[in-house]
Amino acid sequence: MTTVLQAQGLGKKYGRRWALSDCTLEVPAGRVVGLVGPNGAGKSTLLNLSVGMLTPTRGTIEVLGAPAGTNQQAKIGFVAQDTPTYARLNVADHLRLGARLNPAWDDAVAQQRIRHLGLDPKQRAGRLSGGQRAQLALTLGIAKRPELLILDEPVASLDPLARREFLQDLMEAVAEQELSVVLSSHLVSDVERSCDYLVVLVESRVQVSGEIDTLLATHYRLVGPRRDEKSLPAGQHVISASHTDRQSTFLIRTDQPILDPAWTVSQLNLEDLVLAYMGRSASPQENSRPVLEVQR
Ligand SMILES: Nc1ncnc2c1ncn2[C@@H]1O[C@H](COP(=O)(O)OP(=O)(O)OP(=O)(O)O)[C@@H](O)[C@H]1O
């Protein structure tokens, strides 16, 4: 399997309002994918569609080679944004339930994580803190040993140390088993630390997707005398532009060497890159180039 998630013209409508519309996306297998985008971009809607919790209004979505929601439950781990647990069941009950429902359940991993987190097996989930509940839900997701683990803002409620440890656990799980991960996050630093593939979603549209190393190696900041963006060579795709009276700054994507000596050229870090693509929604009329043209 080369693709774990494939969406084509995918849309979801609530009443008259589109939560996601015309989303086209392909996620390769064996990656840790960071799904990033502003509030309301449609990330949770996309992830819920991918596990069959929602059904598309339009378009298609395939997960692990089959339409989303069709008999894939054993192969997919999903931790929703509100990290659902059963309030009246205790921690040990959750592990027992996990073992009962999941054929590939790894009890040693589950027990070890619970011990390491210092969670009391007899504590009811309803009495855990928000962060502890998130840790319990994440433990269930990892111990299930899925082929694909989908996490909707998994670390949002964790303290910084717990966040780092969780991402470390996740990377270990990825290294040990053939696991693909898609996680949404607002924290670019966490994406940088744990993901090797990036998808930026803005207003339902994939603005850019690709291997993070490749993206970083092909994006540049050009600063130099004021220029019109139309004067740039055809292979230099402008992601954002800003001008003063005498100076222009362009964030561009290109595979080719930048030969013009008028430019001071620097590479972007991941945060610059993400923010540049997130900013493209602010002026859609200027952003007339089709999104996929800037994908590799
Ligand atoms: N159940 C619902 N009913 C009506 N509108 C909804 C519902 N769920 C989501 N929406 C709308 O769909 C759009 C996309 O929401 P979604 O939760 O997918 O975004 P998101 O990218 O996950 O945002 P955030 O980063 O804030 O979690 C938003 O405008 C939201 O208001």
The ligand as an SDF file (V2000), in Angstrom:
LIG
                    3D

 31 33  0  0  0  0  0  0  0  0999 V2000
  -21.5300   19.8620   13.5930 N   0  0  0  0  0  0  0  0  0  0  0  0
  -21.3670   21.0040   12.9220 C   0  0  0  0  0  0  0  0  0  0  0  0
  -22.4050   21.7470   12.5510 N   0  0  0  0  0  0  0  0  0  0  0  0
  -22.2510   22.8950   11.8460 C   0  0  0  0  0  0  0  0  0  0  0  0
  -21.0460   23.3800   11.4500 N   0  0  0  0  0  0  0  0  0  0  0  0
  -19.9670   22.6880   11.7840 C   0  0  0  0  0  0  0  0  0  0  0  0
  -20.0470   21.4630   12.5450 C   0  0  0  0  0  0  0  0  0  0  0  0
  -18.7920   20.9940   12.7070 N   0  0  0  0  0  0  0  0  0  0  0  0
  -17.9630   21.8930   12.1080 C   0  0  0  0  0  0  0  0  0  0  0  0
  -18.6700   22.8950   11.5570 N   0  0  0  0  0  0  0  0  0  0  0  0
  -18.0970   24.0330   10.8130 C   0  0  0  0  0  0  0  0  0  0  0  0
  -17.2650   23.5330    9.8040 O   0  0  0  0  0  0  0  0  0  0  0  0
  -16.0990   24.3160    9.6540 C   0  0  0  0  0  0  0  0  0  0  0  0
  -14.8670   23.4180    9.8120 C   0  0  0  0  0  0  0  0  0  0  0  0
  -14.8040   22.9690   11.1630 O   0  0  0  0  0  0  0  0  0  0  0  0
  -13.6690   21.9720   11.6760 P   0  0  0  0  0  0  0  0  0  0  0  0
  -13.9730   21.6580   13.0990 O   0  0  0  0  0  0  0  0  0  0  0  0
  -13.5510   20.8340   10.7370 O   0  0  0  0  0  0  0  0  0  0  0  0
  -12.3680   22.9060   11.5670 O   0  0  0  0  0  0  0  0  0  0  0  0
  -10.9210   22.7070   12.1840 P   0  0  0  0  0  0  0  0  0  0  0  0
   -9.9580   23.0240   11.0970 O   0  0  0  0  0  0  0  0  0  0  0  0
  -10.7980   21.3720   12.8360 O   0  0  0  0  0  0  0  0  0  0  0  0
  -10.8860   23.8600   13.2880 O   0  0  0  0  0  0  0  0  0  0  0  0
  -10.0860   23.9590   14.6890 P   0  0  0  0  0  0  0  0  0  0  0  0
   -8.6460   24.1180   14.3390 O   0  0  0  0  0  0  0  0  0  0  0  0
  -10.6630   25.1850   15.3020 O   0  0  0  0  0  0  0  0  0  0  0  0
  -10.3690   22.7130   15.4820 O   0  0  0  0  0  0  0  0  0  0  0  0
  -16.1850   25.4210   10.7120 C   0  0  0  0  0  0  0  0  0  0  0  0
  -16.6600   26.5820   10.0660 O   0  0  0  0  0  0  0  0  0  0  0  0
  -17.2060   24.8950   11.6870 C   0  0  0  0  0  0  0  0  0  0  0  0
  -17.9250   25.9600   12.2610 O   0  0  0  0  0  0  0  0  0  0  0  0
  1  2  1  0
  2  3  1  0
  2  7  2  0
  3  4  2  0
  4  5  1  0
  5  6  2  0
  6  7  1  0
  6 10  1  0
  7  8  1  0
  8  9  2  0
  9 10  1  0
 10 11  1  0
 11 12  1  0
 11 30  1  0
 12 13  1  0
 13 14  1  0
 13 28  1  0
 14 15  1  0
 15 16  1  0
 16 17  2  0
 16 18  1  0
 16 19  1  0
 19 20  1  0
 20 21  2  0
 20 22  1  0
 20 23  1  0
 23 24  1  0
 24 25  2  0
 24 26  1  0
 24 27  1  0
 28 29  1  0
 28 30  1  0
 30 31  1  0
M  END
$$$$
